[in-house]
Amino acid sequence: MNTATITNPIMWADVPDVDVIRVGPIFYMVSTSMHSMPGCPIMKSVNLKDWELVNYVYDTFEDNDAHRLLDGKGIYGKGSWAASLRYKDGVFYVCFSSNDMDRLYIYRTEDIEHGVWERSVIPGLHHDPGLLLDDDNRNYVIYGNGDIRIKELTEDLTALKQGGTDQLLLEGERKDIGLRIEGCHAYKRNGYYYLFFIEWPRTGNQRRRQICYRSSELLGPYQRKIILDDDLGYHNNGVAQGGFVDTPSQDWYAVLFQDHDAVGRVPCVLPVRWENDWPVFGDDDASLRAFETRLPVAEPKPLVISDEFNYETNQLALNWQWNHNPDNSLWSVTERPGYLRIRTGQIADSILRARNTLTQRTEGPSCSAETLLVLSGVQPGDRAGMVALQNEYGTVGIAVDELGQFSVNMCVNDGEGCEEIVESIVFTSQQIYLKIDFNFEDSLDQAKFFYSEDGIAWKKIGRALQMRYTLDHFMGYRIGLFNYATHNAGGYADFDYFHYIRQH
């Protein structure tokens, strides 16, 4: 039987804060989605290498002015953080904490691939929560930064258990540590409780590293050990934060992630063996970069897709996510069959405050996206086009002046959240082809912008955007399609297709 060879990273795209479980022969993974909706993507795999997007935990999880981009700030870099995924007795559970809502959310379903998730809400911020479903039918959430706390949950995980465990569990190291332990993943194996965290030291390599705490008693005392301090040869960016999973053949792997600058935080799979009931990673650095498994070969599924927008119902492919909560009355893929139509609603002064921007991830080492924008429905004051989206964004698209005349503009963030027009060219046709090329090779992190009247002869516009991963968005660059009004609502833009190419 052919078996899968794993080469890191397994996905060169922003899939951060990964948590993986196995149910029978199938692995399931959840990751952070911040301000993108729908959120908490669920992926599945048979070999930890080839992942398919199958579901989301929620379409939206709150509906307020910030989540709707109506408060002038939005929830950039907030939303859902560091979800924990667990399975027990036929039920799947996902929990995450939301900084902007100051709440812990716990979702449950019996059908992780197609089911609807029921949610419970627990007040208070529970930073980077890790679920522990113990074998004595008691359930816990372990959370925090530096000082790690444990709280007991009810049997159905819908609330805190009255009179249950609620205490400080352990305190992370302070000496020579910048970022103290966080990102909890909790397990029980062979009579031991294992708590996995990251920390960021101020000395030595000064990069994120993986820490393990171990105890034969849930409430401690715990022994501490550094179990991984490695960058796989990439810019001193430590591979860390994630969890462990076994295979049907009882092999063990860790699924962690690594910062890859502007493209985002990319997942990595590392082989693990156990020595004296401590996890040990690989044999040497080479064995961490690429290795053979006893897992089956599978057909790769694309994470980012091209789309002709030929849908029979008004529902998009799972690969698409909106920037913040969408207004579902203002977009359609059936109103004009074969096109994505985005109507303008609330007034915005830049892409960062434009609602209904439809996005997908970018991928390394390089990728390119192209669209055909039809302009018959735009009106004075409208802005429509394509964006390389992060705080320091770049756009290429059509601007309509007060007389209804078109110009093709390349714009960037001016540093204050408003758009600076880098180059503007008069445009007279009723449709325009737009393209953005992304280059993430060795963290070059540049995007270039183009337009065309016929889709054949491309003209470069503006300047190359030096992309930067910034913590105010806490997300890798995304490709987005947008249409928003700066004066009056009521116009619309039609996107004929979205064509995407990744250069391997």
QUIQUIHU-V302182 format. One record per residue. RES is the residue in three letters. OMEGA is omega in whole degrees, -180 to 180 (none if undefined). Layout:
res->[RES:RES]
omega->[OMEGA:OMEGA]
This chain:
res->[MET:ASN:THR:ALA:THR:ILE:THR:ASN:PRO:ILE:MET:TRP:ALA:ASP:VAL:PRO:ASP:VAL:ASP:VAL:ILE:ARG:VAL:GLY:PRO:ILE:PHE:TYR:MET:VAL:SER:THR:SER:MET:HIS:SER:MET:PRO:GLY:CYS:PRO:ILE:MET:LYS:SER:VAL:ASN:LEU:LYS:ASP:TRP:GLU:LEU:VAL:ASN:TYR:VAL:TYR:ASP:THR:PHE:GLU:ASP:ASN:ASP:ALA:HIS:ARG:LEU:LEU:ASP:GLY:LYS:GLY:ILE:TYR:GLY:LYS:GLY:SER:TRP:ALA:ALA:SER:LEU:ARG:TYR:LYS:ASP:GLY:VAL:PHE:TYR:VAL:CYS:PHE:SER:SER:ASN:ASP:MET:ASP:ARG:LEU:TYR:ILE:TYR:ARG:THR:GLU:ASP:ILE:GLU:HIS:GLY:VAL:TRP:GLU:ARG:SER:VAL:ILE:PRO:GLY:LEU:HIS:HIS:ASP:PRO:GLY:LEU:LEU:LEU:ASP:ASP:ASP:ASN:ARG:ASN:TYR:VAL:ILE:TYR:GLY:ASN:GLY:ASP:ILE:ARG:ILE:LYS:GLU:LEU:THR:GLU:ASP:LEU:THR:ALA:LEU:LYS:GLN:GLY:GLY:THR:ASP:GLN:LEU:LEU:LEU:GLU:GLY:GLU:ARG:LYS:ASP:ILE:GLY:LEU:ARG:ILE:GLU:GLY:CYS:HIS:ALA:TYR:LYS:ARG:ASN:GLY:TYR:TYR:TYR:LEU:PHE:PHE:ILE:GLU:TRP:PRO:ARG:THR:GLY:ASN:GLN:ARG:ARG:ARG:GLN:ILE:CYS:TYR:ARG:SER:SER:GLU:LEU:LEU:GLY:PRO:TYR:GLN:ARG:LYS:ILE:ILE:LEU:ASP:ASP:ASP:LEU:GLY:TYR:HIS:ASN:ASN:GLY:VAL:ALA:GLN:GLY:GLY:PHE:VAL:ASP:THR:PRO:SER:GLN:ASP:TRP:TYR:ALA:VAL:LEU:PHE:GLN:ASP:HIS:ASP:ALA:VAL:GLY:ARG:VAL:PRO:CYS:VAL:LEU:PRO:VAL:ARG:TRP:GLU:ASN:ASP:TRP:PRO:VAL:PHE:GLY:ASP:ASP:ASP:ALA:SER:LEU:ARG:ALA:PHE:GLU:THR:ARG:LEU:PRO:VAL:ALA:GLU:PRO:LYS:PRO:LEU:VAL:ILE:SER:ASP:GLU:PHE:ASN:TYR:GLU:THR:ASN:GLN:LEU:ALA:LEU:ASN:TRP:GLN:TRP:ASN:HIS:ASN:PRO:ASP:ASN:SER:LEU:TRP:SER:VAL:THR:GLU:ARG:PRO:GLY:TYR:LEU:ARG:ILE:ARG:THR:GLY:GLN:ILE:ALA:ASP:SER:ILE:LEU:ARG:ALA:ARG:ASN:THR:LEU:THR:GLN:ARG:THR:GLU:GLY:PRO:SER:CYS:SER:ALA:GLU:THR:LEU:LEU:VAL:LEU:SER:GLY:VAL:GLN:PRO:GLY:ASP:ARG:ALA:GLY:MET:VAL:ALA:LEU:GLN:ASN:GLU:TYR:GLY:THR:VAL:GLY:ILE:ALA:VAL:ASP:GLU:LEU:GLY:GLN:PHE:SER:VAL:ASN:MET:CYS:VAL:ASN:ASP:GLY:GLU:GLY:CYS:GLU:GLU:ILE:VAL:GLU:SER:ILE:VAL:PHE:THR:SER:GLN:GLN:ILE:TYR:LEU:LYS:ILE:ASP:PHE:ASN:PHE:GLU:ASP:SER:LEU:ASP:GLN:ALA:LYS:PHE:PHE:TYR:SER:GLU:ASP:GLY:ILE:ALA:TRP:LYS:LYS:ILE:GLY:ARG:ALA:LEU:GLN:MET:ARG:TYR:THR:LEU:ASP:HIS:PHE:MET:GLY:TYR:ARG:ILE:GLY:LEU:PHE:ASN:TYR:ALA:THR:HIS:ASN:ALA:GLY:GLY:TYR:ALA:ASP:PHE:ASP:TYR:PHE:HIS:TYR:ILE:ARG:GLN:HIS]
omega->[174:179:-174:170:-179:175:-177:-3:-179:172:179:-177:-174:176:-170:173:-174:172:-172:172:173:173:-173:-180:-172:173:175:-177:172:178:-178:178:173:-174:179:-178:-3:-170:-173:-179:175:176:177:-176:172:-174:-179:-178:-176:-174:178:176:-174:-175:168:179:-180:170:169:-180:170:180:179:-175:-180:-180:177:-179:-179:-176:180:-178:-178:-180:178:179:-179:180:-177:179:161:-179:176:-177:177:-178:178:174:175:-179:174:180:171:173:174:176:180:-178:-175:-180:-178:-177:169:180:175:-180:179:175:174:-179:-174:-175:-175:-171:171:-176:172:-175:170:-177:179:-177:174:180:177:-169:176:-173:173:178:172:178:-170:-176:174:180:172:-173:-174:166:-179:-168:173:178:-178:173:-173:-178:177:175:179:179:176:-176:180:177:179:-176:171:-180:179:-180:-180:179:178:-174:169:-178:177:178:180:178:178:-174:177:180:175:175:179:-169:175:178:-172:167:-170:-177:168:-178:172:176:-180:167:179:175:-179:-179:164:167:-177:-177:176:-178:179:-179:178:177:178:178:-176:-178:175:169:-176:177:174:177:-176:-176:172:9:-177:169:-177:178:171:-175:176:175:-170:178:-178:177:-175:166:180:176:-174:173:-174:178:179:-175:-175:179:176:-180:176:178:179:165:-178:178:171:175:-174:174:-177:174:174:174:-165:180:177:-175:-167:-178:178:176:-176:178:-178:168:-177:176:-177:179:168:177:179:-175:170:177:179:-176:-179:-178:176:-178:-179:-177:177:176:171:179:-173:172:180:178:179:176:-177:175:177:-172:163:-176:175:-180:175:-178:177:176:-176:-179:-175:173:-178:-177:-180:171:177:171:-173:-179:178:164:-172:176:-172:174:-180:169:178:-179:170:-174:180:-180:165:177:175:177:178:177:-179:-180:179:179:175:-180:-178:179:-180:179:177:168:-174:-169:164:178:163:-179:174:3:175:-180:-177:178:-177:175:172:-177:178:-165:-173:-176:-179:-178:-177:-180:-178:174:-178:178:-175:-175:162:-163:162:178:177:-171:169:179:168:-177:-176:169:-180:-179:-174:177:180:180:-175:164:174:-174:164:-174:175:172:-179:-179:180:179:177:-174:171:178:-180:178:180:-176:178:-178:-173:-179:-179:173:-177:174:-178:-179:171:174:180:177:180:-176:178:179:171:168:176:174:179:-168:-174:170:-178:175:-176:-179:-179:180:-177:178:177:-180:178:-179:175:178:173:-175:179:174:-179:-172:177:171:176:-175:176:-179:177:172:-178:171:-173:169:179:-178:173:-179:-175:178:174:178:176:176:180:176:-174:-179:171:-179:-175:177:173:175:-177:none]
